[in-house]
Each structure stands twice: as C-alpha cells, then as structure tokens.
C-alpha cells in the first residue's frame, strides 16, 4: 500500500514526491508513461557525448528565492543569461525588441528616448486589449508586429495572434535600452550537470519508487494507494466527458554537426521563413567544450504529445467544466501545466507544487510520529545510475 500514487515524473510530480517522502515520511510511487523521469525537461547525452534537451530548450529563470533555494538542494548551477536572435529581412536581430533591434533593422541611430517617441508614432490605439495582436500593435506598431510576431505565432499555435489571448505575447517585453537578455529575472542559471541529474537526486529517497513506461490507467486499480497526485491532461483523467481540450504539440529534429559552433546564441527564431520556429544550439546553454555541436530544429504541430494549452476563451470555458469535476473528486490533487490547463514556466510549476504540498500538509495529519530516513549524500549518489521500478 502506497500513501501516494503520483502520475507524471516532471517538475510537479517530482517536487511533490520529494516533499511527501522527505517531510512526511510517506511511501510514494511515481509513474510516467515515458521511458524516463524529468518530463519535458529531460536531457541526455547524444552519441557524440553532447548534452541535449530531448524536448527543446529549457532555460531556468526565476525571481523566487524560495524556488531557487529548494532546487539548489539537488543541483549546482552554471550562470547563464539567455539571449535570442530572430532572422528578419536577412539579419539576425535581438528579440525581445530593443534599441539595437530597431537601429539595425532600419539603419538608424536612435537613443533610448528617441526610440520611445518612435514607438509612440507607430503604435496603434487599442481601447480594449484582448488578443495577442492587440498587445503588440499597441506597443510597437503593425510593421514590427508583422516582422517579428505574426508569422512566428501562426506557426507556433496554428492560429493568428488576433485569435489568441493577450497572455501569449504579453510575456515578451519591449525595451528601449540595449538589454538583449530574453529574461530579466534575478536568478538565471542552468543545472550544472543537467536537468536529469537534478531529477535523479530529487527522487533518490528510500520512500520513493519509480515506474517508467507505465500508463496510469493500467495500474490505477492494480497498485493500492491512498491518495493521488495527477499531473497529466485533466480531460483525459475524466475520459473526455465534455470533449477534448485543445493542446499544441511539437516535433523535434536533433542533428549533430562536425563543426565547433553553428550560431552566435543558443536560440535563433525564424518568424518569416522555414517551417520550423527556432533552432537551438545546446553548447551555449551547457558550456560544454566539444569539437562538434548539437542542434534541435523545432516544428510546432497539431498532433503529438500535449505541450501547450491553447489560450482561447472558449477553451478556458471547457476547462472550467473539468475543473469543477476535479474540485469534487476526493483524495486527488491536480497539479502542473496539463492538469490545470495553464502555461507555466518551470519555476512557476515548482512554486505551484510547493504550495500544493503546504496545503496537503495543512489538511492531512501525518499518521504517527514516523521519522523520515535520511538522504544519502551527493557523494554516495554521484555515480549511481537511476534504477527504475518495475514496468
């Protein structure tokens, strides 16, 4: 009998497994239908020994000291500030749009103050900002919107920005200075030995068992458990009672080149050309010295594993129906991007999982006064391979 069955070994499931095992000394079984832990943040070494992200680039950044301190228990960090270029009109230009973007694109020599006026002249007045198109054209005008946002968004979501909630493009700032960092968060790092090693350390506890290549529906009635944490698609959990929630998927082409470097930054976006949205070169992220380099070409798709909830009002209405069912389901906690039908960054999912643990801890008394077994030290675990539970 397990105290908890946790469906999904990504950030949400792994954080909760670690907290329940280490802080409440409860027995936890973590299952995942994929062949590995780590969810979409899973990374691995390819045949040439280059560390790559299997499901596209995952860049850790946060303003939460609580989240950063929590994850620091399981990894050392490599300082890294993410920079992205977009190929527009034959040039590689900084994105988010900043002073250098405009000056290089139009061969100008504006100052920051002059750029504010330049934007103001081109910005379109939008009384009620509702869509992703509204967000951009009201800040920088239609021409920059067409060059940097519309094509990329159409490829990414299969929809025009005018059909998507404002939250999609509101996440990308516009700057009048020369700050070319993609994120402005206080803590910007990459796990020094990779995400998978961090997850291995997080789940390496005597109270935690792991089963990969395991579907929840095949084991839910076969493995006794008292309570459930579910991080998968919420509509699937309820057998699509009200219909399927729309998700956007991705397909990846991983390649290795016989050259040391391919592009000047980790990620180059292609808003106007090609079927793919972006190309990632991982050595920028990892700092790994190697005579060859590994790239990933990213192709958005309407089919495949669910990655992104599609942010439209009607989809939220459908989700609310499932949410009401979830709130009425006893002994089940729904956590994470797919279970709550929201786009979250990694740090936000960690924060949500930690908050969920606090609610669990407040609502459920710990049975008896069991002392949690201590963790082995990093030195004891450093060379241990992850040993999955039975499949």
Legacy VTK file of the C-alpha trace (Angstrom):
# vtk DataFile Version 3.0
C-alpha trace
ASCII
DATASET POLYDATA
POINTS 391 float
0.000 0.000 0.000
1.434 3.339 -1.092
0.418 6.530 0.635
0.616 8.352 -2.687
0.491 7.475 -6.351
1.946 10.334 -8.401
1.199 10.368 -12.122
3.979 12.149 -14.009
7.684 12.489 -13.197
8.160 16.056 -14.365
8.630 19.065 -12.099
5.180 18.970 -10.487
5.198 15.259 -9.720
8.844 15.044 -8.694
8.727 18.023 -6.318
5.642 16.640 -4.596
7.157 13.165 -4.409
10.272 14.536 -2.742
8.324 16.649 -0.256
5.877 13.889 0.687
8.668 11.355 1.106
11.159 13.512 2.966
8.883 15.752 5.030
6.003 13.396 5.829
7.882 10.081 5.599
5.151 8.686 3.354
5.560 5.970 0.731
5.313 7.329 -2.793
5.105 5.642 -6.178
5.890 7.866 -9.160
4.828 6.613 -12.589
5.375 8.054 -16.046
4.263 6.761 -19.433
7.556 7.865 -20.973
10.759 5.849 -20.571
12.437 8.422 -18.326
11.926 10.881 -15.495
12.118 14.658 -15.838
9.122 15.272 -18.083
9.774 17.757 -20.865
12.917 18.982 -19.059
14.620 15.625 -19.625
18.125 15.957 -21.074
20.572 13.316 -22.241
23.956 12.833 -23.871
23.759 12.004 -27.567
26.002 9.521 -29.382
28.801 12.102 -29.510
28.621 12.880 -25.791
26.914 16.242 -26.239
24.251 17.081 -23.660
20.969 17.922 -25.420
17.416 18.650 -24.321
15.183 15.955 -25.760
12.113 18.190 -25.913
13.632 21.526 -26.862
15.451 24.155 -24.784
14.563 24.560 -21.121
16.046 27.704 -19.596
15.737 28.108 -15.843
14.966 31.602 -14.558
13.049 32.852 -11.546
12.552 35.742 -9.173
11.577 33.353 -6.381
14.320 32.765 -3.834
12.179 30.022 -2.323
12.084 28.097 -5.611
15.770 28.673 -6.293
16.810 27.580 -2.801
14.632 24.480 -2.997
16.110 23.289 -6.298
19.616 24.139 -5.104
19.361 21.150 -2.763
19.618 18.906 -5.813
21.980 20.681 -8.186
24.880 23.059 -8.505
24.336 25.807 -11.047
26.008 27.331 -14.060
25.354 31.050 -14.540
23.649 31.660 -17.861
21.725 34.611 -19.301
19.596 33.622 -22.251
19.822 35.595 -25.484
17.730 35.049 -28.599
18.094 36.383 -32.129
15.432 36.456 -34.826
16.169 36.202 -38.535
14.314 39.129 -40.096
14.989 40.643 -43.505
18.286 38.765 -43.788
19.605 39.971 -40.426
19.920 38.332 -37.018
18.309 40.802 -34.621
17.752 40.771 -30.845
14.406 39.575 -29.547
12.706 40.882 -27.375
12.738 44.023 -29.480
15.141 46.602 -28.051
17.127 49.655 -29.152
19.624 47.618 -31.181
16.810 45.708 -32.918
15.281 48.869 -34.354
18.562 50.626 -35.127
19.992 47.646 -37.000
16.783 46.781 -38.837
16.220 50.310 -40.132
19.839 51.584 -40.176
19.042 54.249 -37.584
20.983 55.753 -34.704
18.207 56.416 -32.198
18.741 56.961 -28.497
16.524 55.298 -25.902
14.485 58.491 -25.530
14.096 58.830 -29.288
13.021 55.193 -29.561
10.152 55.832 -27.134
8.873 58.541 -29.483
9.498 56.283 -32.493
7.338 53.554 -30.963
4.662 56.058 -29.950
4.279 57.318 -33.529
3.781 53.778 -34.855
1.714 52.289 -32.032
-1.950 51.717 -32.808
-4.548 52.820 -30.291
-6.392 49.810 -28.866
-9.060 50.689 -26.319
-9.600 47.154 -25.054
-6.522 44.921 -25.292
-7.789 41.360 -25.528
-5.711 39.497 -28.085
-2.038 38.839 -28.716
-2.202 41.116 -31.746
-3.598 43.937 -29.620
-0.676 43.690 -27.194
1.993 44.099 -29.853
0.463 46.652 -32.219
-0.451 48.882 -29.276
3.209 48.965 -28.217
5.327 48.920 -31.374
3.003 49.212 -34.338
1.957 46.897 -37.132
5.193 46.646 -39.129
7.272 45.211 -36.279
4.315 43.027 -35.353
4.283 41.581 -38.870
8.044 41.039 -38.953
8.625 39.517 -35.517
5.363 38.168 -34.126
2.632 37.291 -36.569
4.419 34.601 -38.575
6.058 33.039 -35.531
2.756 32.915 -33.649
0.920 31.410 -36.605
3.496 28.627 -36.823
3.635 28.084 -33.062
-0.094 27.974 -32.405
-1.669 27.297 -35.790
-3.736 30.423 -35.186
-3.440 34.108 -35.968
-2.444 36.303 -32.979
-5.815 38.023 -33.331
-7.407 34.703 -32.255
-5.229 34.160 -29.173
-5.458 35.531 -25.659
-3.274 38.537 -24.865
-1.186 36.440 -22.449
0.755 34.831 -25.324
2.644 37.932 -26.482
2.357 39.841 -23.190
5.082 37.516 -21.883
7.606 39.087 -24.275
8.668 42.610 -23.208
9.614 45.527 -25.433
12.671 47.525 -24.350
14.001 50.940 -25.251
17.503 50.213 -23.937
20.131 47.753 -25.190
19.330 44.960 -22.747
19.333 41.902 -25.010
18.636 39.279 -22.344
15.498 37.280 -23.006
14.640 37.225 -19.298
15.116 39.828 -16.608
14.778 37.552 -13.579
17.097 37.766 -10.585
18.114 34.106 -10.751
19.222 32.900 -14.191
21.087 29.599 -14.184
21.313 26.165 -15.768
21.704 22.957 -13.717
25.424 22.298 -13.846
25.108 18.576 -14.592
21.795 18.843 -16.422
18.132 18.530 -15.521
18.027 14.734 -15.498
20.741 14.546 -12.852
18.795 17.081 -10.787
15.638 14.939 -11.014
17.618 11.809 -10.098
18.825 13.492 -6.925
15.361 14.818 -6.145
13.759 11.377 -6.423
16.589 9.456 -4.763
14.837 8.717 -1.478
14.115 5.393 0.276
10.396 6.196 0.353
10.136 6.777 -3.411
9.707 4.077 -6.050
9.597 4.868 -9.759
7.907 3.063 -12.640
8.527 4.375 -16.164
6.801 3.286 -19.384
3.744 2.898 -17.211
0.288 4.219 -18.065
-1.918 5.343 -15.201
-4.973 3.510 -16.471
-3.126 0.198 -16.496
-2.072 0.397 -12.860
-4.584 2.618 -11.039
-6.643 -0.344 -9.826
-3.748 -2.803 -9.555
-1.499 -0.857 -7.207
-3.052 0.002 -3.830
-2.677 3.655 -2.886
-4.479 6.043 -0.543
-4.203 9.291 -2.465
-3.330 10.500 -5.936
-1.396 13.413 -7.447
-2.243 13.759 -11.134
-0.139 15.917 -13.476
-1.438 14.685 -16.836
-4.137 16.182 -19.079
-7.214 16.836 -16.974
-9.631 15.994 -19.800
-8.026 12.567 -20.180
-8.431 11.871 -16.461
-12.199 12.350 -16.821
-12.419 10.303 -20.049
-13.054 13.426 -22.156
-16.522 13.752 -20.646
-17.066 17.223 -22.089
-14.829 16.773 -25.138
-11.093 17.168 -25.683
-9.216 20.256 -24.596
-7.051 21.641 -27.415
-3.297 21.365 -26.964
-0.438 22.366 -29.222
2.349 19.866 -29.772
5.929 19.921 -31.039
8.170 17.704 -33.137
11.950 17.895 -32.961
14.799 17.170 -35.346
18.068 16.647 -33.491
21.253 16.947 -35.537
24.964 16.925 -34.808
27.348 18.986 -36.945
31.037 18.351 -37.499
31.941 21.907 -36.510
32.521 23.647 -33.197
29.788 26.290 -33.445
26.768 26.943 -35.657
25.146 30.189 -34.446
26.092 33.131 -32.214
23.491 32.474 -29.473
21.658 29.470 -28.057
18.378 30.116 -29.894
17.602 31.710 -33.255
13.935 32.306 -34.116
12.574 32.183 -37.657
9.344 34.219 -37.752
9.271 34.763 -41.524
10.999 31.774 -43.103
11.092 27.964 -42.822
8.574 25.532 -41.343
10.406 25.392 -38.024
10.102 28.143 -35.434
13.577 28.059 -33.903
16.963 26.357 -33.814
18.738 25.655 -30.534
22.479 25.088 -30.105
22.978 23.475 -26.701
26.640 24.217 -26.023
25.666 27.839 -25.354
23.409 26.587 -22.550
25.653 23.924 -21.078
29.107 25.455 -21.538
30.293 22.020 -22.632
33.577 22.087 -24.595
33.389 19.823 -27.631
34.739 19.883 -31.205
31.245 19.153 -32.555
27.917 20.825 -31.873
24.320 19.649 -31.399
21.230 21.437 -32.703
17.483 20.976 -32.430
15.027 22.192 -35.049
11.572 22.750 -33.553
8.379 22.148 -35.555
5.004 23.040 -33.981
2.215 20.580 -34.675
-1.454 19.950 -34.012
-0.728 16.271 -33.321
1.517 14.537 -30.815
2.159 14.827 -27.084
0.330 17.762 -25.458
2.753 20.605 -24.707
0.870 23.896 -24.644
-2.739 24.591 -23.628
-4.225 26.797 -26.347
-5.109 30.156 -24.726
-8.561 30.989 -26.054
-11.645 31.997 -24.089
-13.745 29.048 -25.252
-11.011 26.629 -24.198
-10.984 28.145 -20.721
-14.742 27.668 -20.517
-14.326 23.998 -21.371
-11.529 23.646 -18.825
-13.738 25.166 -16.121
-16.136 22.251 -16.542
-13.315 19.815 -15.877
-12.043 21.945 -13.027
-15.388 21.655 -11.287
-15.163 17.879 -11.571
-11.616 17.972 -10.204
-12.638 20.033 -7.181
-15.349 17.487 -6.418
-13.003 14.478 -6.672
-11.780 13.395 -3.220
-8.182 12.418 -2.482
-6.885 13.631 -5.867
-4.671 16.690 -6.342
-4.348 18.128 -9.854
-1.024 19.905 -10.354
1.011 21.193 -13.303
0.546 22.616 -16.771
-1.641 19.876 -18.232
-3.730 19.226 -15.136
-4.575 22.897 -14.621
-4.596 23.871 -18.334
-2.231 26.808 -17.911
1.075 27.741 -19.497
3.635 27.794 -16.690
7.379 28.351 -16.668
9.386 25.728 -14.808
9.801 27.863 -11.698
6.070 28.507 -11.580
5.351 24.779 -11.625
7.849 24.231 -8.804
6.164 27.025 -6.860
2.733 25.524 -7.502
3.929 22.098 -6.338
5.448 23.544 -3.157
2.216 25.436 -2.448
0.215 22.253 -3.034
2.414 20.413 -0.543
1.765 23.102 2.047
-1.982 22.690 1.529
-1.686 18.914 1.802
0.413 19.217 4.921
-2.124 21.537 6.492
-5.128 19.425 5.569
-3.830 15.894 6.261
-2.304 14.987 9.611
0.764 12.766 9.464
-0.090 9.317 10.786
2.020 8.556 13.856
5.383 10.166 14.538
7.465 8.491 11.907
10.957 9.775 11.403
11.901 10.171 7.764
15.014 8.246 6.700
17.938 10.476 5.872
19.065 11.044 2.299
22.391 9.684 1.115
24.927 12.398 0.444
25.691 13.562 -3.078
28.995 11.732 -2.874
27.178 8.478 -2.216
24.894 9.067 -5.200
27.153 10.726 -7.729
27.910 7.650 -9.815
24.648 5.809 -9.215
22.553 5.172 -12.284
18.834 5.719 -11.949
17.194 2.353 -11.433
13.540 2.461 -12.442
10.919 0.465 -10.642
9.140 -2.422 -12.374
7.499 -1.581 -15.686
LINES 1 392
391 0 1 2 3 4 5 6 7 8 9 10 11 12 13 14 15 16 17 18 19 20 21 22 23 24 25 26 27 28 29 30 31 32 33 34 35 36 37 38 39 40 41 42 43 44 45 46 47 48 49 50 51 52 53 54 55 56 57 58 59 60 61 62 63 64 65 66 67 68 69 70 71 72 73 74 75 76 77 78 79 80 81 82 83 84 85 86 87 88 89 90 91 92 93 94 95 96 97 98 99 100 101 102 103 104 105 106 107 108 109 110 111 112 113 114 115 116 117 118 119 120 121 122 123 124 125 126 127 128 129 130 131 132 133 134 135 136 137 138 139 140 141 142 143 144 145 146 147 148 149 150 151 152 153 154 155 156 157 158 159 160 161 162 163 164 165 166 167 168 169 170 171 172 173 174 175 176 177 178 179 180 181 182 183 184 185 186 187 188 189 190 191 192 193 194 195 196 197 198 199 200 201 202 203 204 205 206 207 208 209 210 211 212 213 214 215 216 217 218 219 220 221 222 223 224 225 226 227 228 229 230 231 232 233 234 235 236 237 238 239 240 241 242 243 244 245 246 247 248 249 250 251 252 253 254 255 256 257 258 259 260 261 262 263 264 265 266 267 268 269 270 271 272 273 274 275 276 277 278 279 280 281 282 283 284 285 286 287 288 289 290 291 292 293 294 295 296 297 298 299 300 301 302 303 304 305 306 307 308 309 310 311 312 313 314 315 316 317 318 319 320 321 322 323 324 325 326 327 328 329 330 331 332 333 334 335 336 337 338 339 340 341 342 343 344 345 346 347 348 349 350 351 352 353 354 355 356 357 358 359 360 361 362 363 364 365 366 367 368 369 370 371 372 373 374 375 376 377 378 379 380 381 382 383 384 385 386 387 388 389 390
